Amino acid sequence: MPHLTSFYRATPISPLQSSSGPRSAKPPLMPLNRHSLLLLILAYANFQLPFKLYTDASLNGLGAVLSQVQDGKERVIAYASRSLHRSERGNPNVSSFKLELLALKWAITEKFKDYLWGAQVIVFTDNNPLVHLETAKLGATEQRWVAQLANYSYEIHYRPGARNQNADALSRLPGDPADVVMYGVESTMLPEALAEPGGWGRQQKEDPDLRQMHIWKAQGEPPRILSDQGGAFESDLMQKLCAVYGCKKDRTTPYHPQGNGICERFNRTLLSLLSTMEVASQAQWPSALPVLLQAYNNTTHASTGMTPHYVLFGRHARLPVDVLHGVAPPQYRGDLEGWVKNHHQTLLEAYTKVWTNVERR
């Protein structure tokens, strides 16, 4: 397939792109740009066909090539490349698997998300362990990346490095950490629903999570919130919400999931629950969260020996299966004062049992 190997491997590109280089060095780059634009004719994406995505990563950056087979010929839709951010370059011993997974996550969920949302994607990588992503042992950071990828339908295939030079060349492109993207004139023609002015902004304003704030509404405003330093938790919106509701915002140190171990452990459990969904339904996993959480809250916990719902409310939830079989949890019969005392005693017994079971572990 067409690629930019011969251009991006040209050694003069690095000094020419340097912001500190001499101005006289920049003009020779223009003929090279014109030549590459004349040579490469990028195709318009056909959203009825599956996509091919070639990804690669190096210690310099990430590269990706998006293409499709149209009329029996593979056509490039877009090229993308970016350098590693400072935090991503901070660990010289970072594994190639993690870098390749980062390239996959960046290409699908960030750079080409408008193309790949709801589409079938075949991913080619020269990192063989990435092919076994579903059974790999992942850290907290990698689990978050995989959770983001759960929105998309993709399958990963191994491609030796010698045959993956298109994405490999882009991943070694030096320069500014900002993204470098090449689109054809036709490839910028997105479907009408996506290209409509304000379309994405309107959808964000109608986001049910932001509109309902159901967690805070149901459980009350927490006095303290502990999270990692992800963009969603450090955004202006979160800062303003914390200011309005009087919440103290604390954060864990980077790359230290042990600082919020309970939450990270539950993320692992949640990913296991999501993996039980049918493949056709996994793209809509956010809509399945209430059902999965209900199942979790009404399942006996291995550590406590009781369901989370019972520990929190002092009673078992009345579930649809109970109605189906005509089974109802026991109800207290008596006056209000007696109900309060009985409920208080039930909670004390539950907490005592939980503490005993936890101590045994």
N, C-alpha and C positions, 0 to 999 in steps of 0.2 A: 504494500500500500504506500501512497505518497507520504513522505516525511521530511522533516527539516534538518536531518542529521548533518548534511554538508554545510548548512549555514550556521547552525548553533555550535558546531565543533570548530568553527573558524577561530583561531587563536586571537586575532585582533579585536574580537567583539568585547572582551572584558575591559581593556583600557578605554575603548571608545565609549562605553556606557558609563564609565566612572564619572560621578559628578564633579570630582576634583581634577579631572584631566584637562588638558589644554583645549580651547575652543577650536583650534585648527584641526583637531583630530576628528571632529564630528562630521564634516561634509562627506568624507569617503564612505560613511555608512549609508548615505541616502541612495546611491546606485544599488547597493546590496538590497536595501528594502524594496526598491522598485523591481528589481529582478525577481525577488521572492514572490512579490504580489502578482507579477505577470505569470510566473510558473505555476502557482497554486490557485486553482479555482475551487473554492469551497462550495459544497452543495447545500441546498435547502433541506432541512430536516423533514422527513416524512414520519409523522407520529403514528402511522398505522404499521410501521415496520419496527423490528427490534433494533436496538443500538449496540454497537461495539465500543468498548472503552478500554484503552491501553493506558496503564499507569506505571509509573516508576518513581523511585526516590533515591536520592544520594545525600551525602553530607552537605551538599551545596543547596539543594532545593527539591521541589516536587515537579513532576511533569505529567501531562495527560493529553491524550488524543481521542476525540470522539468521532466516530464514523458510522456509516450504514452501508449495507449492500443494496444498491439501487440499480435496477435494470441489469443485474448480473455483474455489476462492477462496484468495488468498494470505493465509496466517496467520503472524503473527510468533511465533517461538519464544523469542527472547531479544534483549535489547539489552545492549550493553557499551560502556564508555568509560573512558579513563584519561588523565591528563595525561602529558606527556613527562617522563622522568626528567632529572635535572640533567645527566648526561653526554650525553643525547640533545638537550638544548637548548643545549649548549655551543658549537655551530658555527652562527652566524647565517646562513651561506651554504650550509647543507645543501640539497641539491637536493630538489625536490618528489618526484622519482622514488624517492629513498631513503626519504623519509618514508612514501610510499604503500606501498612494499615492506615497511617496518617494520610498518605497520598490517595488511597482509595476513598477514605471518608471525605477528604477535601474535594476531590473531583466529583463525587456523587451528590453529597449533601450541600455543597457550597457553590462550586464553580458551574456545574452543569445541571443543577437541580431543576431549573425551568424546563429543560429538555427531558429529564429522566423521571420526573414525578408521574407515576402511573404507567410507565413504559417498561418493557422487558429489556434488560441490559445483560450483555455478556462481557465480563471483565477479563482482561488478559494481563497477567503479571509474571515477572521473572522470579518471584519469590515463592518457591514451592510450598513452604509452611502456610502461607496465606490461603492456599486452596483449602486447607483443613481448618478454616476459621471457626466453624461451628463447634468443633471438639477441642479447640485450643484452650489452654489455661491462661486467662487474661487478668491483668491488673485492673485497678479501678479506672484509670484513664482509658484503657482500651475498651472496657465494658461500656463506658459512656459513648465512645465512638460507634461501637456495634449497635447500641440502642438507637442512635441517630440513623444508622443504616437500615434499621428495621422498617422504616417507612417505604423502602424501595424494593423492587423485585429484581434481583440480580443473581447471577451464578458466576463463580470464579474459575478460570482455567489457567493452567500453567503454560508459559511461553518462554523458552530459553532466552537468555539475555541477548544472544547474537541475533535473534529475530525480533527483539523488542527495542530496536534502536531509536524508533521514532519518539517514544515516551522517554527513553533513557537520555537522549540528547537534550530534551527540554528540561529534565530534572537537573542537568549540570550547567544550565544557563546561569551565569553569575549576574549580579546586579542588585537593584533595589528590592527590598522585601515585598513591594507592591506586586500585585498579580500582573502577569503579562498574558494577554489573551489575543488570539487572532481569529476573527470571524469573517466569513465572506459576506458580500452584500446580501445575498439571498438568505444566509443563515441567520440574519438579524430579524427576519420576518417571522415573528412568533405567531401562534394562533391568536385569533381576535380576542379571546377571553383573557389571554395573558398580556397582550399588547394594549389593552384598553387603559387609558390614562386613569391613574388612581385605583386600578383594579386590586393590586396587592395591598395598598394602603387601606382600602375599604374593607378587605377581608381581615386585616389585622385589627381594625377597629371593632369588627364584629366577632373577634375571637372569644369564644365562650369562657375560656379560662380567665381572660382579663376582665370580662364583663361581670362574671358571677363571683369571682374570688371565693369559690365555694368552700375552700378549706378554712379560711379565716371566718367566714360567715357561720360555719357549722361549729367550729371549736373555739371561737373567740380569738382576739388579737393576742399573739404571744408576746411576752415581755422581752424575749431574746430569740434571735434567729442565728443559727450556726450553719454555714455553708462553705463550699469551696469558693475559689475565685473565678468561677465561670462567668461569662458575659451576662447571662440571664440574671444572675444574682448581684452583679455589680452595676447593673444598668441604672440610668436616671430614674426609671419608673420604680424600681425596687427601693431606691434611696428615698424617693418622695413618699412612697407608701409607708416606709418605716418611720419617716418623720411625722406623717399624719396620725399614725396609730401608736406612736410612742414606743416603737420596737428598737431595741439595741441590736445592731448588725455586727456579728462577729464572723470571722473567716478563718479557715485552716491555712496552714502554710502550703505553698505549691508542692505538688508531687508527694504529699504526705497524707494519704487517705486514712491512716490510723487516727488522725485528729477528729474524724467524724465516722468512726467505725460502724456504729449501728446503722446509719443511713447507707453506707457503702455495702454493708452486708444485706440490707433489704433490697438494694438495687440488684444484687446478684440473684436473690430470690425472685424478684419481679421479672428479670430476664428469663428465668426458668419457666415462670408462668406464661410469659409471652411466647416461648418456644413451643408450647402445647397447642397454639392456635393453628388452624388450617392455613396452608400457604397462601391461599387466595384471600384470606382475611387479614394477613399480617400487615398489609399496607395501611389498614385502618386501625392499627393497634391502639391509638389514643381513645377511640370510642369504646374499646373493650376494657379499659382500665376499671370502670366502676364494677363490672361483673367479676373481674379477676380479684379486685380488692374485697368484694363481698365474700368470695370463696375463701380468700386468705383469712379474713377476719372471723370466719365461722368454722375454721379448721383447727383442731387441737394443735397447739404449739409444742414443739419438741422440748423447749427449755422450761416452759411453765406448766405443761401438762393440762392446760385449759385453753379455750379459744380466746383470742384478743377481745372479742365483743363481750364475752362474759366477764373478763377481768375489768373492763372499762365500765360496763353498765350494771353488772351484778345480775344479769339475766341472759338467757339464751335468745337469740333473734328468732323471730317467726319467719320461716323461709317458705318459698313456694312449694317445696317438696313436702313440708308439713301439712300445708293445705291440701295437697294432692292426696295424701294418705290419711287425712283426718286426724293428724296428731297435733296437739297444742301444748306448749310449755305450761307448767303448773302456774296458776295464778293465786296470789295471796287474797284471802277473804277476811276482811276486817276493817277497822276504822283507819283513819289517816295516820294517827299517831303510831298505831301498831305496824302499819306498813313501813313507816320511816325506820322504826327500830329493827324490823325484820330485814329491810334493805341494807341498813348499816351493818348488821351482823353478817349478812351474806357477803358483803364486800370485804369485811375483816377476815372471814374464813378464806375467801378467794386469795387475798394478799398473803395470808399466812401460808397457804398451800403453794403459791407461786414462789415465795421466798425459800421454802423448804426444798422445792424441786430444783431451784437454781443453785442452792448451796450444795446439793448432791452432785451436781455436774462439775 
